[in-house]
Amino acid sequence: MKSITDGRSTRWQKHRDQRRRELLRAVRLVVDEYGDELSMDQISEHSGTTKSVLYRYFTDRAGLQAAMGEWAMGVIVRSLDDATAASARDSSAAAAQESLAAMIRAFVTIAADSPNVYRFCDTAVNRFAPEETGGFFNSIAGLLAERLDLEGEQAQLWSAGAIGFVRAATETWLSRPDRPEEFATTISHWLWASLPAQRGEGQ
């Protein structure tokens, strides 16, 4: 039987989690409207939240950016899960190709709908560095290799190259964003054609 203290701790944690989600949504709206280079002072001012509250939940600006990256990863993962469920009866190759396309579509949609939020996730603290843990692009690369059943050194090399390619292509496309679905489909086809010949064997 749980103690009263345990019950209070659980309720308090749920309250903190809910409050953190609310704060992150407020910050996301502020960044989307005012830009990705806002200081914590500016974020506090525009969101109507004190800096002390922001620091309590996110530690610092880097922590806030990391939390935003986690939110973006959640959007991408949900898109991947939906694609996996929809293609459950297809061949493994078709399912893998749809997983890749779903990931690219989700990534491009975030960039197209909220370019400031996308750039807020793409920062020095979240730079793509395969030897490090955490970070928005590291997480995407790891998820890509996992969902495409890639293993070994080639998996790391291909995933790094794929994310670098998508990142650069998206940045260029954002200068004149047009037909996001077509753009996402095109780069998905290019990446699929570049996959290692034997997935899952760690060539």
Steps between C-alpha positions, in 0.01 A plus 500: 500500500639838402557751773334843508841650429539286185158613379583864554833460320327341202241779482769765533706341221195490274440866577862586417485303174179676398644840591817425302293409191301823534818708531659327203194566287503867601870529415442323168236757405731785600794363301274436202383863503811693604793291377750237608767735638299629795677531834351354817402855600308542175340158525393580854355835395309375196365189674396683815704255707766597751857396428517323834216270391665429165830420672322280755354280227770517230821602689621738225455590133683185392260293707207677340639431153553134592139478620385650171705239316332227705161639398600495133627144537164403646326636189736303275466178701120519489513544122727198474274289719198596290689406183609167651143415599364596157758286316491201736378267224750616240835343424789600726655710222177692440453554874858623539464737206178641646671544838772704333243707309294556817805622691595742222142628471478562875838674502411721205155578643653630823744714301230628263234571764734648762841589354596694813420203723694271266804728520460527877549121511792521256754677718864462607390309809302257283752477217535170319798314646466119479754438777288697748173404665182703490414788271227536242692377196684223684162368611360512147804317360470226762129460437555487125755218530273309737186524287688406182668205673850633436789372710874545526737760363310553176186575698678779685656639183179486297284645779746785555508573127123472468431743784763741372342487156145555628618781725684683222226442243233623741697814586535580130134423433389726789637803315213448253267240654253363249311170464634332817344163416674493164830607656477233772413229246790595274769488767350179642543334160859623476586367844331166437708454187816561704431238769762227556417200283452261794320652793554347843826320415736776616711502184 
